[in-house]
Amino acid sequence: MPDMKIFAGNATPELAKQIANRLYITLGEAKIGSFSDGEISVEITENVRGADVFIIQSTCAPTNDNLMELIVMIDALRRASAGRITAVMPYFGYARQDRRVRSARVPITAKVVADFLSSVGVDRVLTVDLHAEQIQGFFDVPVDNVFGTPILLEDMLARNIENPVIVSPDIGGVVRARAVAKLLDDADLAIIDKRRPKANVAQVMHIIGDVKGRDCFIVDDMIDTGGTLAKAAEALKEHGAKRVFAYATHPVLSGNAAENLKNSVIDEVVVTDSIPLSDEIKALGKVRQLTLSGMLSEAIRRVCNEESISAMFDA
């Protein structure tokens, strides 16, 4: 088996440390910074020749800096004769632009990023809960898209809530919500149907399902500004929901997210550490993080040993 090495980018250093600790290895040595004009500077300061290298780097905000840092690290490792390079991207930025809307003159940036990574010689990509699974097909190298759901589900079960309702925040998330509901002892499902009756009229949220007097789990792959989530929680409470918990893999939490969550009626937001939380979000006291380090370290071990990744999730 080739020598395994883990390198950390600046996006998720704490997660990278936890992963390395779980694998009983130290993080690879590298100098990562920037020149005075903002250009990314990377130097690998240890021998990686023939090694099986894993770079832990989410492409979260600042998205472009973190993406470029990952690209430059891959190139540096490739030129240093690394045996195999796997980009471990707990959060894959630009994934929301995965197709061209009819008649719209827009890019498919998920494909651009895939091509960018491939162009510098990445051998494999390991990511968590891609926003759109078809992005795996944008690559010409293997892509392992592992699921954050089991980690979130374990936390839901630990609450020991009787007769909860799993809520999809929109029609597009029904498949995800249904899968969680099935795993949660076939819990009931509710759907929030967002409609705008006509132009310049406020969006109306229709609740499909019975939530009166019950605890609700809103499930999604990510939380961005939190505005829609806050409105969804308000609609659920107006329909008689007892408590509302939000579960999502990726805490993007950009823009007015802190204000939106602070003023919302959500009882608690539970996310993973695919993206670090800002001090402002931490100060709210209603956002809790679960770690992906156990799952990702096991996935990395399996990749290194040429073992099945899908077997991790076999029931």
GUTORKOL-127616 format. One record per residue (C-alpha): residue number from 1; residue in one letter; x, y, z. Coordinates in nm, 4 decimals, decimal comma. Layout:
BEGIN
+-----+------+----------+----------+----------+
!  nr ! rest !     east !    north !       up !
+-----+------+----------+----------+----------+
! NUM !    A !        X !        Y !        Z !
...
+-----+------+----------+----------+----------+
END
This chain:
BEGIN
+-----+------+----------+----------+----------+
!  nr ! rest !     east !    north !       up !
+-----+------+----------+----------+----------+
!   1 !    M !   0,0000 !   0,0000 !   0,0000 !
!   2 !    P !   0,1407 !   0,3437 !  -0,0910 !
!   3 !    D !   0,2224 !   0,5955 !   0,1810 !
!   4 !    M !  -0,0889 !   0,7991 !   0,2747 !
!   5 !    K !  -0,0534 !   1,1728 !   0,3210 !
!   6 !    I !  -0,3179 !   1,4291 !   0,4209 !
!   7 !    F !  -0,2775 !   1,7971 !   0,3337 !
!   8 !    A !  -0,5034 !   2,0764 !   0,4564 !
!   9 !    G !  -0,6075 !   2,3886 !   0,2719 !
!  10 !    N !  -0,7086 !   2,7053 !   0,4553 !
!  11 !    A !  -1,0839 !   2,6478 !   0,4136 !
!  12 !    T !  -1,1359 !   2,3663 !   0,6661 !
!  13 !    P !  -0,8186 !   2,3284 !   0,8772 !
!  14 !    E !  -0,9916 !   2,1971 !   1,1916 !
!  15 !    L !  -1,1797 !   1,9290 !   0,9995 !
!  16 !    A !  -0,8545 !   1,8253 !   0,8301 !
!  17 !    K !  -0,6816 !   1,7946 !   1,1696 !
!  18 !    Q !  -0,9612 !   1,5754 !   1,3033 !
!  19 !    I !  -0,9465 !   1,3519 !   0,9957 !
!  20 !    A !  -0,5688 !   1,3137 !   1,0259 !
!  21 !    N !  -0,5995 !   1,2335 !   1,3978 !
!  22 !    R !  -0,8565 !   0,9639 !   1,3271 !
!  23 !    L !  -0,6193 !   0,8097 !   1,0724 !
!  24 !    Y !  -0,3286 !   0,8309 !   1,3211 !
!  25 !    I !  -0,1138 !   1,0418 !   1,0903 !
!  26 !    T !   0,0118 !   1,3999 !   1,0992 !
!  27 !    L !  -0,0910 !   1,6580 !   0,8435 !
!  28 !    G !   0,1417 !   1,7014 !   0,5481 !
!  29 !    E !   0,3853 !   1,9908 !   0,5595 !
!  30 !    A !   0,3189 !   2,2757 !   0,3190 !
!  31 !    K !   0,3511 !   2,6527 !   0,3105 !
!  32 !    I !   0,0231 !   2,7999 !   0,1892 !
!  33 !    G !  -0,0252 !   3,1727 !   0,1689 !
!  34 !    S !  -0,0418 !   3,4533 !  -0,0807 !
!  35 !    F !   0,1824 !   3,7075 !  -0,2450 !
!  36 !    S !   0,1371 !   4,0798 !  -0,1806 !
!  37 !    D !  -0,0902 !   4,1092 !  -0,4841 !
!  38 !    G !  -0,3220 !   3,8326 !  -0,3601 !
!  39 !    E !  -0,1943 !   3,5479 !  -0,5786 !
!  40 !    I !  -0,1967 !   3,2075 !  -0,4070 !
!  41 !    S !   0,1430 !   3,0766 !  -0,2978 !
!  42 !    V !   0,1984 !   2,7057 !  -0,2257 !
!  43 !    E !   0,5116 !   2,5071 !  -0,1472 !
!  44 !    I !   0,5068 !   2,1393 !  -0,0479 !
!  45 !    T !   0,7859 !   2,1053 !   0,2079 !
!  46 !    E !   0,8080 !   1,7273 !   0,2418 !
!  47 !    N !   0,8668 !   1,4350 !   0,0097 !
!  48 !    V !   0,5443 !   1,3068 !  -0,1539 !
!  49 !    R !   0,6955 !   1,1002 !  -0,4358 !
!  50 !    G !   0,4708 !   0,8012 !  -0,5024 !
!  51 !    A !   0,2430 !   0,8851 !  -0,2083 !
!  52 !    D !  -0,1362 !   0,8509 !  -0,1992 !
!  53 !    V !  -0,2232 !   1,2148 !  -0,1255 !
!  54 !    F !  -0,5542 !   1,3567 !  -0,0009 !
!  55 !    I !  -0,6172 !   1,7334 !   0,0066 !
!  56 !    I !  -0,8926 !   1,8452 !   0,2459 !
!  57 !    Q !  -1,0426 !   2,1666 !   0,1105 !
!  58 !    S !  -1,4014 !   2,2910 !   0,0874 !
!  59 !    T !  -1,4603 !   2,5499 !  -0,1821 !
!  60 !    C !  -1,6734 !   2,7686 !   0,0423 !
!  61 !    A !  -1,6441 !   3,1454 !   0,0889 !
!  62 !    P !  -1,4150 !   3,3022 !  -0,0116 !
!  63 !    T !  -1,5048 !   3,0599 !  -0,2886 !
!  64 !    N !  -1,2646 !   3,1729 !  -0,5569 !
!  65 !    D !  -0,9656 !   3,1897 !  -0,3217 !
!  66 !    N !  -1,0340 !   2,8452 !  -0,1788 !
!  67 !    L !  -1,0901 !   2,6932 !  -0,5224 !
!  68 !    M !  -0,7691 !   2,8452 !  -0,6588 !
!  69 !    E !  -0,5794 !   2,7291 !  -0,3516 !
!  70 !    L !  -0,6985 !   2,3733 !  -0,4142 !
!  71 !    I !  -0,6029 !   2,3951 !  -0,7822 !
!  72 !    V !  -0,2530 !   2,5234 !  -0,7048 !
!  73 !    M !  -0,2013 !   2,2575 !  -0,4356 !
!  74 !    I !  -0,2950 !   1,9819 !  -0,6799 !
!  75 !    D !  -0,0506 !   2,1197 !  -0,9363 !
!  76 !    A !   0,2282 !   2,1456 !  -0,6784 !
!  77 !    L !   0,1718 !   1,7868 !  -0,5654 !
!  78 !    R !   0,1535 !   1,6594 !  -0,9218 !
!  79 !    R !   0,4847 !   1,8281 !  -1,0055 !
!  80 !    A !   0,6304 !   1,6765 !  -0,6873 !
!  81 !    S !   0,5520 !   1,3289 !  -0,8290 !
!  82 !    A !   0,2693 !   1,2317 !  -0,5924 !
!  83 !    G !   0,1432 !   0,8861 !  -0,6851 !
!  84 !    R !  -0,2288 !   0,9660 !  -0,6652 !
!  85 !    I !  -0,4076 !   1,2879 !  -0,5709 !
!  86 !    T !  -0,7595 !   1,2920 !  -0,4275 !
!  87 !    A !  -0,9380 !   1,6220 !  -0,3737 !
!  88 !    V !  -1,1524 !   1,5814 !  -0,0618 !
!  89 !    M !  -1,4106 !   1,8582 !  -0,0956 !
!  90 !    P !  -1,6577 !   1,8365 !   0,1951 !
!  91 !    Y !  -1,8444 !   2,1244 !   0,0302 !
!  92 !    F !  -1,8299 !   2,1567 !  -0,3495 !
!  93 !    G !  -1,8779 !   2,5216 !  -0,4434 !
!  94 !    Y !  -2,0415 !   2,6319 !  -0,7695 !
!  95 !    A !  -2,2586 !   2,3182 !  -0,7620 !
!  96 !    R !  -2,5811 !   2,5181 !  -0,7868 !
!  97 !    Q !  -2,5040 !   2,6157 !  -1,1458 !
!  98 !    D !  -2,5288 !   2,2649 !  -1,2870 !
!  99 !    R !  -2,7402 !   2,3194 !  -1,6000 !
! 100 !    R !  -2,8390 !   2,5852 !  -1,8473 !
! 101 !    V !  -3,1935 !   2,7053 !  -1,8074 !
! 102 !    R !  -3,3786 !   2,7071 !  -2,1381 !
! 103 !    S !  -3,3006 !   3,0201 !  -2,3433 !
! 104 !    A !  -3,0761 !   3,1637 !  -2,0678 !
! 105 !    R !  -2,7246 !   3,2722 !  -2,1639 !
! 106 !    V !  -2,5538 !   3,1393 !  -1,8516 !
! 107 !    P !  -2,2530 !   2,9174 !  -1,7809 !
! 108 !    I !  -2,2567 !   2,5701 !  -1,6315 !
! 109 !    T !  -1,9983 !   2,6512 !  -1,3685 !
! 110 !    A !  -2,0095 !   2,3089 !  -1,2022 !
! 111 !    K !  -1,8703 !   2,1710 !  -1,5302 !
! 112 !    V !  -1,6129 !   2,4510 !  -1,5481 !
! 113 !    V !  -1,4871 !   2,3599 !  -1,1994 !
! 114 !    A !  -1,4781 !   1,9899 !  -1,2913 !
! 115 !    D !  -1,2698 !   2,0679 !  -1,5995 !
! 116 !    F !  -1,0438 !   2,2977 !  -1,3962 !
! 117 !    L !  -0,9707 !   2,0248 !  -1,1403 !
! 118 !    S !  -0,9096 !   1,7664 !  -1,4117 !
! 119 !    S !  -0,6764 !   1,9987 !  -1,6017 !
! 120 !    V !  -0,4246 !   2,0125 !  -1,3157 !
! 121 !    G !  -0,4184 !   1,6369 !  -1,2712 !
! 122 !    V !  -0,6547 !   1,5389 !  -0,9913 !
! 123 !    D !  -0,7055 !   1,1609 !  -0,9893 !
! 124 !    R !  -1,0174 !   1,1396 !  -0,7773 !
! 125 !    V !  -1,2724 !   1,3595 !  -0,6015 !
! 126 !    L !  -1,4406 !   1,2813 !  -0,2695 !
! 127 !    T !  -1,7261 !   1,5100 !  -0,1703 !
! 128 !    V !  -2,0347 !   1,5184 !   0,0517 !
! 129 !    D !  -2,3964 !   1,5665 !  -0,0573 !
! 130 !    L !  -2,3487 !   1,7288 !  -0,3955 !
! 131 !    H !  -2,6251 !   1,9778 !  -0,4676 !
! 132 !    A !  -2,6917 !   1,7909 !  -0,7924 !
! 133 !    E !  -2,5770 !   1,4301 !  -0,8323 !
! 134 !    Q !  -2,5338 !   1,4674 !  -1,2095 !
! 135 !    I !  -2,2214 !   1,6746 !  -1,1407 !
! 136 !    Q !  -2,0396 !   1,3437 !  -1,0935 !
! 137 !    G !  -2,0792 !   1,2961 !  -1,4679 !
! 138 !    F !  -1,8989 !   1,6241 !  -1,5398 !
! 139 !    F !  -1,5704 !   1,4598 !  -1,4386 !
! 140 !    D !  -1,3592 !   1,2106 !  -1,6320 !
! 141 !    V !  -1,2132 !   1,0798 !  -1,3054 !
! 142 !    P !  -1,3888 !   0,8840 !  -1,0275 !
! 143 !    V !  -1,6113 !   1,0912 !  -0,7978 !
! 144 !    D !  -1,7316 !   0,9579 !  -0,4630 !
! 145 !    N !  -2,0342 !   1,1529 !  -0,3402 !
! 146 !    V !  -2,0877 !   1,0330 !   0,0160 !
! 147 !    F !  -2,3951 !   1,1064 !   0,2232 !
! 148 !    G !  -2,4119 !   1,3330 !   0,5262 !
! 149 !    T !  -2,7634 !   1,2087 !   0,6047 !
! 150 !    P !  -2,6587 !   0,9251 !   0,8427 !
! 151 !    I !  -2,4835 !   1,1772 !   1,0684 !
! 152 !    L !  -2,7868 !   1,4059 !   1,0751 !
! 153 !    L !  -3,0221 !   1,1102 !   1,1192 !
! 154 !    E !  -2,8316 !   0,9849 !   1,4217 !
! 155 !    D !  -2,8821 !   1,3224 !   1,5876 !
! 156 !    M !  -3,2544 !   1,3221 !   1,5053 !
! 157 !    L !  -3,2939 !   0,9772 !   1,6599 !
! 158 !    A !  -3,1072 !   1,0872 !   1,9727 !
! 159 !    R !  -3,3852 !   1,3382 !   2,0447 !
! 160 !    N !  -3,6286 !   1,0495 !   2,1044 !
! 161 !    I !  -3,9147 !   1,2524 !   1,9619 !
! 162 !    E !  -4,2398 !   1,0634 !   1,9270 !
! 163 !    N !  -4,4231 !   1,0893 !   1,5955 !
! 164 !    P !  -4,2112 !   1,3607 !   1,4259 !
! 165 !    V !  -4,2796 !   1,5034 !   1,0799 !
! 166 !    I !  -4,0074 !   1,5284 !   0,8165 !
! 167 !    V !  -4,0499 !   1,8454 !   0,6128 !
! 168 !    S !  -3,9220 !   1,9185 !   0,2643 !
! 169 !    P !  -3,8688 !   2,2959 !   0,2253 !
! 170 !    D !  -3,9703 !   2,2761 !  -0,1406 !
! 171 !    I !  -4,0943 !   2,0364 !  -0,4066 !
! 172 !    G !  -3,7393 !   1,9698 !  -0,5270 !
! 173 !    G !  -3,6344 !   1,8292 !  -0,1903 !
! 174 !    V !  -3,9090 !   1,5674 !  -0,1632 !
! 175 !    V !  -3,6844 !   1,2742 !  -0,2569 !
! 176 !    R !  -3,4347 !   1,3658 !   0,0153 !
! 177 !    A !  -3,7076 !   1,4208 !   0,2756 !
! 178 !    R !  -3,8805 !   1,0954 !   0,1858 !
! 179 !    A !  -3,5540 !   0,9034 !   0,2268 !
! 180 !    V !  -3,4999 !   1,0552 !   0,5724 !
! 181 !    A !  -3,8606 !   0,9845 !   0,6709 !
! 182 !    K !  -3,8207 !   0,6204 !   0,5710 !
! 183 !    L !  -3,5051 !   0,5852 !   0,7796 !
! 184 !    L !  -3,6752 !   0,7575 !   1,0732 !
! 185 !    D !  -3,9167 !   0,4692 !   1,1343 !
! 186 !    D !  -4,1344 !   0,5693 !   0,8375 !
! 187 !    A !  -4,2128 !   0,9116 !   0,9806 !
! 188 !    D !  -4,4829 !   1,1241 !   0,8203 !
! 189 !    L !  -4,3840 !   1,3634 !   0,5446 !
! 190 !    A !  -4,4872 !   1,7249 !   0,4881 !
! 191 !    I !  -4,4023 !   1,9495 !   0,1945 !
! 192 !    I !  -4,3858 !   2,3268 !   0,1751 !
! 193 !    D !  -4,5225 !   2,4407 !  -0,1593 !
! 194 !    K !  -4,4068 !   2,7952 !  -0,2303 !
! 195 !    R !  -4,6249 !   2,9898 !  -0,4714 !
! 196 !    R !  -4,6527 !   3,3475 !  -0,5897 !
! 197 !    P !  -5,0199 !   3,4042 !  -0,6872 !
! 198 !    K !  -4,9290 !   3,6798 !  -0,9316 !
! 199 !    A !  -4,6583 !   3,9335 !  -1,0058 !
! 200 !    N !  -4,5683 !   4,1723 !  -0,7234 !
! 201 !    V !  -4,7641 !   3,9648 !  -0,4712 !
! 202 !    A !  -4,5862 !   3,8138 !  -0,1716 !
! 203 !    Q !  -4,4948 !   3,4471 !  -0,1901 !
! 204 !    V !  -4,7409 !   3,2183 !  -0,0133 !
! 205 !    M !  -4,6315 !   2,8981 !   0,1596 !
! 206 !    H !  -4,8773 !   2,6098 !   0,1499 !
! 207 !    I !  -4,8183 !   2,3214 !   0,3905 !
! 208 !    I !  -4,8988 !   1,9816 !   0,2421 !
! 209 !    G !  -4,9352 !   1,7422 !   0,5350 !
! 210 !    D !  -5,0426 !   1,7454 !   0,8994 !
! 211 !    V !  -4,8036 !   1,9232 !   1,1388 !
! 212 !    K !  -5,0429 !   2,0401 !   1,4108 !
! 213 !    G !  -4,9114 !   1,9679 !   1,7599 !
! 214 !    R !  -4,6065 !   1,7833 !   1,6268 !
! 215 !    D !  -4,2313 !   1,8373 !   1,6139 !
! 216 !    C !  -4,0956 !   1,9030 !   1,2650 !
! 217 !    F !  -3,7564 !   1,8324 !   1,1088 !
! 218 !    I !  -3,6892 !   2,0461 !   0,8008 !
! 219 !    V !  -3,4207 !   1,8674 !   0,5957 !
! 220 !    D !  -3,2118 !   2,0130 !   0,3142 !
! 221 !    D !  -2,8652 !   1,9804 !   0,1640 !
! 222 !    M !  -2,7630 !   2,3370 !   0,2478 !
! 223 !    I !  -2,8709 !   2,6572 !   0,4189 !
! 224 !    D !  -2,7644 !   2,9745 !   0,2390 !
! 225 !    T !  -2,9126 !   3,3044 !   0,3609 !
! 226 !    G !  -3,1681 !   3,1241 !   0,5765 !
! 227 !    G !  -3,4496 !   3,3495 !   0,4543 !
! 228 !    T !  -3,6591 !   3,0751 !   0,3001 !
! 229 !    L !  -3,5887 !   2,8495 !   0,5979 !
! 230 !    A !  -3,7104 !   3,1173 !   0,8398 !
! 231 !    K !  -4,0304 !   3,1645 !   0,6403 !
! 232 !    A !  -4,0837 !   2,7890 !   0,6255 !
! 233 !    A !  -4,0503 !   2,7599 !   1,0035 !
! 234 !    E !  -4,2940 !   3,0466 !   1,0509 !
! 235 !    A !  -4,5469 !   2,8783 !   0,8217 !
! 236 !    L !  -4,5115 !   2,5505 !   1,0125 !
! 237 !    K !  -4,5667 !   2,7230 !   1,3478 !
! 238 !    E !  -4,8706 !   2,9047 !   1,2051 !
! 239 !    H !  -5,0101 !   2,5629 !   1,1105 !
! 240 !    G !  -4,9696 !   2,4409 !   1,4676 !
! 241 !    A !  -4,6246 !   2,2804 !   1,4695 !
! 242 !    K !  -4,4926 !   2,2421 !   1,8239 !
! 243 !    R !  -4,1196 !   2,2735 !   1,7562 !
! 244 !    V !  -3,9210 !   2,3206 !   1,4358 !
! 245 !    F !  -3,5682 !   2,1891 !   1,3887 !
! 246 !    A !  -3,3684 !   2,2442 !   1,0701 !
! 247 !    Y !  -3,1117 !   1,9890 !   0,9532 !
! 248 !    A !  -2,8729 !   2,0498 !   0,6634 !
! 249 !    T !  -2,5332 !   1,9197 !   0,5598 !
! 250 !    H !  -2,3765 !   2,2446 !   0,4413 !
! 251 !    P !  -2,3937 !   2,5668 !   0,6493 !
! 252 !    V !  -2,3245 !   2,8166 !   0,3708 !
! 253 !    L !  -2,4938 !   3,0844 !   0,5843 !
! 254 !    S !  -2,4106 !   3,3857 !   0,3691 !
! 255 !    G !  -2,5541 !   3,7366 !   0,3444 !
! 256 !    N !  -2,8131 !   3,8091 !   0,6150 !
! 257 !    A !  -2,8139 !   3,4515 !   0,7460 !
! 258 !    A !  -2,7281 !   3,5481 !   1,1046 !
! 259 !    E !  -3,0068 !   3,8053 !   1,1207 !
! 260 !    N !  -3,2576 !   3,5745 !   0,9503 !
! 261 !    L !  -3,1876 !   3,2885 !   1,1898 !
! 262 !    K !  -3,1804 !   3,5139 !   1,4951 !
! 263 !    N !  -3,5257 !   3,6530 !   1,4160 !
! 264 !    S !  -3,6734 !   3,3184 !   1,3123 !
! 265 !    V !  -3,8964 !   3,0881 !   1,5153 !
! 266 !    I !  -3,6675 !   2,7912 !   1,4460 !
! 267 !    D !  -3,5851 !   2,6112 !   1,7686 !
! 268 !    E !  -3,2469 !   2,4796 !   1,6541 !
! 269 !    V !  -3,0388 !   2,4463 !   1,3378 !
! 270 !    V !  -2,8139 !   2,1403 !   1,3074 !
! 271 !    V !  -2,5431 !   2,1285 !   1,0396 !
! 272 !    T !  -2,2097 !   1,9572 !   0,9721 !
! 273 !    D !  -1,8587 !   2,1019 !   0,9702 !
! 274 !    S !  -1,8246 !   2,0853 !   0,5914 !
! 275 !    I !  -1,7947 !   2,4647 !   0,6237 !
! 276 !    P !  -1,6656 !   2,6416 !   0,9378 !
! 277 !    L !  -1,9137 !   2,8643 !   1,1217 !
! 278 !    S !  -1,8445 !   3,2358 !   1,1516 !
! 279 !    D !  -1,8193 !   3,3929 !   1,4965 !
! 280 !    E !  -2,1448 !   3,5779 !   1,4264 !
! 281 !    I !  -2,3300 !   3,2527 !   1,3617 !
! 282 !    K !  -2,1748 !   3,0834 !   1,6660 !
! 283 !    A !  -2,2880 !   3,3731 !   1,8844 !
! 284 !    L !  -2,6532 !   3,3034 !   1,7998 !
! 285 !    G !  -2,6523 !   2,9949 !   2,0200 !
! 286 !    K !  -2,9054 !   2,8147 !   1,8015 !
! 287 !    V !  -2,6744 !   2,6575 !   1,5404 !
! 288 !    R !  -2,5024 !   2,3309 !   1,6327 !
! 289 !    Q !  -2,2379 !   2,1488 !   1,4284 !
! 290 !    L !  -2,1812 !   1,7758 !   1,3873 !
! 291 !    T !  -1,8491 !   1,6538 !   1,2533 !
! 292 !    L !  -1,7899 !   1,4738 !   0,9237 !
! 293 !    S !  -1,4426 !   1,3661 !   1,0346 !
! 294 !    G !  -1,5402 !   1,0095 !   1,1230 !
! 295 !    M !  -1,7172 !   0,9445 !   0,7948 !
! 296 !    L !  -1,4542 !   1,1159 !   0,5789 !
! 297 !    S !  -1,1614 !   0,9467 !   0,7519 !
! 298 !    E !  -1,3246 !   0,6085 !   0,6902 !
! 299 !    A !  -1,3904 !   0,6990 !   0,3264 !
! 300 !    I !  -1,0277 !   0,8058 !   0,2834 !
! 301 !    R !  -0,9060 !   0,4830 !   0,4427 !
! 302 !    R !  -1,1228 !   0,2837 !   0,2032 !
! 303 !    V !  -1,0008 !   0,4755 !  -0,1016 !
! 304 !    C !  -0,6401 !   0,4211 !   0,0035 !
! 305 !    N !  -0,7008 !   0,0476 !   0,0549 !
! 306 !    E !  -0,9070 !   0,0119 !  -0,2655 !
! 307 !    E !  -1,2172 !  -0,0858 !  -0,0657 !
! 308 !    S !  -1,5817 !  -0,0105 !  -0,1441 !
! 309 !    I !  -1,7172 !   0,3312 !  -0,0463 !
! 310 !    S !  -2,0810 !   0,2380 !  -0,1033 !
! 311 !    A !  -2,0473 !  -0,0428 !   0,1523 !
! 312 !    M !  -2,0250 !   0,2281 !   0,4198 !
! 313 !    F !  -2,3912 !   0,3051 !   0,3622 !
! 314 !    D !  -2,5316 !  -0,0441 !   0,3102 !
! 315 !    A !  -2,8220 !  -0,1009 !   0,5457 !
+-----+------+----------+----------+----------+
END
